[in-house]
Amino acid sequence: IREHHRKVRKEAKKRGHKKPKKDPGVPSAAPFKEELLREAEQRKQRLEELKQKQKLNRQKEHEKKRKLEAKKNAAKIKEKAEGKESSGKSKAKTNKLLDKNSKKSFCRELKKVIEASDVVLEVLDARDPMGCRCPQLEQAVTCSGGDKKLLLVLNKIDLVPKENLEKWLNYLKKEFPTIAFKSATLMKDRTTEHSTKRRARVDLSRTTECFGSKCLLKLLQEHGKTQNKAIQVGVVGFPNVGKSSIINSLKGVRACNVGLTRGVTKSMQIVHIDKQTKILDSPSIIADPSNNALALALRSIIDTEESGSADVLEGIDAILNHCSKQQVMMHYSIPDFRNTEEFLTLLAQKRGMLKKGGVPDLENIAKLLLCDWTGAKISYHSQPPASQRPPPYLTEDKIAEMQECFNLKNLEEENKNTVQALKYPSPASSIIFQSAGMANGIIEENKVIEVASEWENLETSLEEEEEEEEEDFTESDDDQDDEEEEEEKDESKVQVTRKAKLGKRQTSPANSEEQVAESEHSNSLSFSLDKTADEDDAYDFNTDYV
C-alpha cells in the first residue's frame, strides 16, 4: 500500500497540479488601465440592471396570474349562485363543443356535405360492393330534387379477380354511372420533411400508382362545363372504403388524413382540385344497429380498440360463417378448426400473440383480424346478384336522370383501360365471400341513439350526488344554530354522569370482574343456542387456541 501511494505521488508530480488560474486583473503598466476598469464596471452595472428588469417582469407575470385566478374563482362563485339552470345551459354548450366524436356530429357533418355538393360520389369496396351501398343515402340524394347527381366509385379493385370486377361493373352501371378506381396509398405530404433513412423494400408499383383518377376528373370537369359553374363534389361512404385516399390520389398530395382506424375524418374538409372543382371529404356513414352482425362488424363506425371483446368476437364469427372454411384455412395456413375461438387460438399461436404463461391473446388477434378485413390486406370477393332488381326508390326515370349529362361510352372505355392496366389476384387465392346485401345507415341526426359510456354515467351520478349533498348542507346550516345550545346542555349532563360512574367503578373492582365473567358466559350461551344439533358434534376451530 505504501509503495502504491508513493507511485501515485510520483505520477502526480510528473503531471503537475492544475490549480485554477486567478484573474490577474489589469496590469499597472497597461496604457488604458482606467478606461478598461470603467468598462468592466459598466458591464457589471448593465448585468445588474438586466437582472432587476427580469425580476420585475417575473413579479408582474405572477401578479397577472393571481388576478386571473381571482377572476376565475369569482366567476365560479357567481355561477354557483345563479342556480342550476345556468349551469345546465353551460354544460350543454360544452358538450356540444366537445362531442366531435359523437355519432350525432358525424350525421350533422354528413348532412352538410350532401346538401352542399352538386355531385355525390358513393365509394364502394370492390370486395363487397353491395354491402357498402347505403339505401338511405341513395334515396336522400336521388329524391333531393334539383340537378344533384350520384356516382358510384368502385375502390380497391386490385384486391379482386378481374372477371369478378367486370361482372360488378356491368351490374352497377345499369343503376348509376360507375367508375373503377385504385387509389394510391403512400402519398407524400408537402408540409413535412421526410428523412432519407434506409427502409425495407416496398413494392411501390402497388402503393404509389393510382388508376381511374384521370377518368373521374374528366367526368367531373365535363359535368362542370354543362352546368357552367364551379361544382362541389361530396365523397361519402361507410368507414374504411377509402374516401380520403381517393381525394388524396385526385389531388396528388396527402391533403386528408388517412388511417386503418375507423372514423379518422370527423368533420367536413374542403380540398381544391382546380378552379372548377372542389371536393368535400365527409365523415363515415353510421351503420344502423338493426343491421346483421356481419354489416356491423365490417361497416360500424366504432373503432376496434374501443369496442368490447364480445362484439369483436361476434363480428369475426359472422365473417367466418360467410366465407368458405377451406379457403380461410389455406390463406392463414391453419389446420381444421371447430369454432371461432379455436380458429383465433391457432392464429394467435402461429403469430406469437400470447399473454403470460403462453395463453393466446384472443382479444387482440380478433381486433387485428378485423383491421385486416376492412383494410387493404386480404383479397376476397363476392358475386353480384343473379337478377337485376333495383331498389324501390330507383325508378327508370330516376336512373335516366342520374345518367344524363355524363358521357357513358367514354366512361366504359376508360374503365376498360383501367381494368387492363392493373394486376389482379388469381381466383384461387381470393377468398369467396357471401355478401349480406345493402347495409342500412343513419343520416338524420334525430334518429341517432347515443350510448353513453360507463365513465360518463359515473360522472353524471357523481354530479347528482354532489348537488344533493349541497342541498342537505344548506338545510342543515339553518338548523345548526338552534341545536348548538341544546348540545351544550347535553354535554354538561354527560360529563356529570361520567364522573359518577368513574367513582362507582373505583369503589367496586371485585364486582367488575364478576360482571366480565357473567358477560362471557352469556355470549357463549347465545353462541351455542344458535348452532344446530349437527354443528354441536362437529369440531369447533374457533376454540382451538393451541
Salt bridges, closest charged atoms under 4 A:
GLU34 OE1 - ARG38 NH2 3.74
GLU39 OE1 - ARG43 NH2 3.97
GLU109 OE2 - LYS112 NZ 3.20
ASP118 OD1 - LYS229 NZ 3.62
ASP125 OD2 - ARG127 NH2 2.95
ASP125 OD2 - LYS156 NZ 3.81
ASP128 OD2 - ARG299 NH2 3.50
GLU138 OE2 - ARG133 NE 2.88
ASP158 OD2 - ARG206 NH2 3.74
GLU175 OE1 - ARG133 NH2 2.68
ASP336 OD1 - LYS325 NZ 3.05
GLU342 OE1 - ARG338 NE 2.97
GLU363 OE2 - LYS367 NZ 3.43
ASP372 OD2 - ARG351 NH1 3.78
GLU404 OE2 - LYS149 NZ 3.79
GLU412 OE2 - LYS173 NZ 3.48
GLU445 OE2 - ARG108 NH2 3.20
GLU463 OE1 - LYS91 NZ 3.21
GLU471 OE2 - LYS84 NZ 2.95
ASP540 OD2 - LYS531 NZ 3.61
